């Protein structure tokens, strides 16, 4: 652990957002109350030029059978929401 910069964000409040590269090691503490639910919402974005490369079974929910490896991200499952210029 001493070899890495470990960041902890204990002061997040409802409505706050945290953005980071999904390839970094990340986690969240468990819900510390039995009276309130903790909810999260994750959004993943791919930059222009990123291609579809299904590699593992951990993220099966990210696989799109309509796409082939090396294809640019653009399908019904991965819609383009912004295109520069």
C-alpha positions as CSV (number, residue, x, y, z in Angstrom):
1,X,0.0,0.0,0.0
2,X,2.9,2.4,0.7
3,X,3.9,2.2,-3.0
4,X,0.6,3.7,-4.2
5,X,-1.3,6.9,-3.9
6,X,-4.5,5.8,-2.2
7,X,-7.4,8.3,-2.3
8,X,-10.3,8.1,0.1
9,X,-13.4,10.3,-0.3
10,X,-15.3,10.0,3.0
11,X,-17.1,13.3,2.7
12,X,-19.4,12.6,-0.2
13,X,-23.0,13.7,0.3
14,X,-26.2,12.7,-1.5
15,X,-26.1,14.2,-5.0
16,X,-22.3,14.3,-5.2
17,X,-20.5,12.8,-8.1
18,X,-17.1,11.1,-8.5
19,X,-15.5,10.7,-11.8
20,X,-12.5,8.4,-12.4
21,X,-11.0,6.0,-15.0
22,X,-12.9,2.7,-14.6
23,X,-9.6,0.8,-15.1
24,X,-8.3,2.0,-11.7
25,X,-8.8,-0.2,-8.7
26,X,-11.8,1.1,-6.9
27,X,-14.3,0.2,-4.3
28,X,-16.9,1.5,-1.9
29,X,-17.6,0.8,1.7
30,X,-20.6,-1.2,2.6
31,X,-23.8,0.5,3.8
32,X,-23.3,1.4,7.4
33,X,-27.0,1.7,8.2
34,X,-29.9,-0.7,8.2
35,X,-32.5,1.9,8.0
36,X,-31.6,3.6,4.7
37,X,-30.7,2.2,1.3
38,X,-27.5,3.3,-0.4
39,X,-27.9,3.7,-4.2
40,X,-25.4,4.4,-6.8
41,X,-25.6,5.1,-10.5
42,X,-22.7,4.3,-12.8
43,X,-22.2,5.8,-16.3
44,X,-19.4,4.6,-18.6
45,X,-18.1,6.7,-21.5
46,X,-15.7,5.8,-24.3
47,X,-13.6,8.4,-26.0
48,X,-13.6,8.9,-29.7
49,X,-11.5,6.2,-31.3
50,X,-12.1,3.6,-28.6
51,X,-13.0,0.2,-29.9
52,X,-15.0,-2.8,-28.6
53,X,-12.7,-5.4,-27.1
54,X,-14.7,-7.9,-25.0
55,X,-12.0,-9.6,-22.9
56,X,-13.4,-11.2,-19.8
57,X,-16.3,-12.9,-18.1
58,X,-16.4,-10.5,-15.2
59,X,-18.0,-7.8,-17.3
60,X,-20.4,-9.9,-19.3
61,X,-23.1,-7.2,-19.0
62,X,-20.8,-5.0,-21.1
63,X,-20.7,-7.5,-24.0
64,X,-22.8,-6.7,-27.1
65,X,-23.4,-9.7,-29.4
66,X,-24.2,-7.3,-32.2
67,X,-20.6,-6.0,-32.2
68,X,-17.3,-7.6,-33.2
69,X,-13.9,-7.0,-31.7
70,X,-12.2,-3.9,-33.0
71,X,-15.4,-2.2,-34.0
72,X,-15.8,1.4,-32.9
73,X,-18.3,1.8,-30.0
74,X,-21.5,2.5,-31.7
75,X,-24.6,0.3,-31.4
76,X,-28.0,0.2,-29.8
77,X,-26.3,-0.9,-26.5
78,X,-23.5,1.7,-26.9
79,X,-25.2,4.8,-28.4
80,X,-23.1,7.8,-29.4
81,X,-24.4,10.7,-27.3
82,X,-21.9,13.4,-28.4
83,X,-19.8,13.8,-31.5
84,X,-17.3,16.7,-31.7
85,X,-17.7,19.1,-34.6
